[in-house]
Amino acid sequence: MQKARVDTGAMRSSIYVAGASGGDTYSGAVAAAQGARPGVGAVPARAPSRKLERIVAVAVEYAYWVEINYPFLGPAAYAEAPKLAAAFVQLFK
């Protein structure tokens, strides 16, 4: 699995989950990214459209281009899929 390159850590700091209770928020993710790389631009916040939906998003504006060239979100999701499936099995058992 390829991992995203790390220069300042701003992109890694800007990953957040929208719609989840607790955890990192968009504003916290942007603040952490700007702390790691002052002046870094941010994209608008994402919000789920359904009650049980969650969105894993990256707040810095250049994350799209990094994901295209050095995929990190997709491979991370596939790596965690077995844990998610096991959690659903336990939930609906």
N, C-alpha and C positions, 0 to 999 in steps of 0.2 A: 504494500500500500504506500502510495506517495503521500508525503506530508507537506503542508505549506511551509515555505521558507519563512524564517523569522529574522527580521532585521531589528525593529524596535519593540515588537510585541503588541503594537497597537491593534492590529487586526485580530489577534488571538484574544485580546482584552475586550474587543467589541462584540463578541459572540453572545447572544442572549436568546432566551426563550420567551416568545410572546404568548400570552394567554395562560401561563402557568402561575399558580399562586406561590408567592415567595420567589427566591432565586434572583438572578440578575434582571434588572429592568432595562429598557432602552436608554433612559437617561443615565443610568449608572454605567452602562456599557460605553456610551459616548464619552462620558467623563473619564473612564478608565483609559480609553483609547487616546484621548487628548492629553492625558497625563503621561502616557508613554511616548506620544509623538505630537507635541503642541502644534496646533493649526491644522490637524488632519480633518478632512471634510467628512461629513456623515450623510447618509441617505435617510429619507423619511422613515419613521417607525412603521413596522408591520403590525397588523392586528388580525387575529383570527376572525373569521366570519361566522363560525358556529361555536356553540357552547363548549363542546369537548375537543375542539381543534386546538392544536399547539403548533407554533411556527418557530423553527430554529433559524435565526437570522444573524447576519453580520452587519454592523452599523457603518463601518468605514466604506467610503465610496470606491475604493480600488479593489475591494474583495472579489467582485465579479470577475475581474481580469485575472486575478490570482487563481481563482477556482477553475477558470477555463484552461489555464496553462499548467497549473499544478493542483489537480483536484484534491480537496481535503474534506469537504462536507459530505459528498456522496460516499466515499470510502468509509468515513466514520459512521455514517448511518447504516451501511451494510454490515460493518463490524459489530454494531450493537443490535442488529435485527434478532439474533437468537435470544438475547436477554429480554427483548420486548415480547417476543412470542411466548417465552416461558412465563413472563408476568401475566399475559393474557390468559394463559392456561390456568394459572393459579387463581386469577380473578374470577373466572367463570366456571370453576370446578365445582 
